[in-house]
Amino acid sequence: MRGGSPYGAVEVLGWMREGDARFFCSGELHASCFIDDAGIARVGHMAGVWNRQDAAWIIARCRQWLKKRGISEINIEGRPGWKRLLQREGFTK
């Protein structure tokens, strides 16, 4: 468990097995998105070298996947700096 997350490897492996987790990798960034047991979509991590093009690609793919599942909102968790950066860049509220 990292970054204050209440979830560990057991939960993540379960979500992957059930199709409730996706990992997105671009040229410089990678991120995970998962749907927790309450049906809430969460970005659990984002790592790499920041660039707007890769971030837009990852977020677009994540939103496409979630839209197919009937989910329109994503909660960003993990390190607070990423959430602030995505807000400042206009990706989130």
Helices and strands as residue ranges (DSSP letters): H 9-18, E 21-25, E 29-35, E 41-48, H 52-68, E 74-76, H 80-88
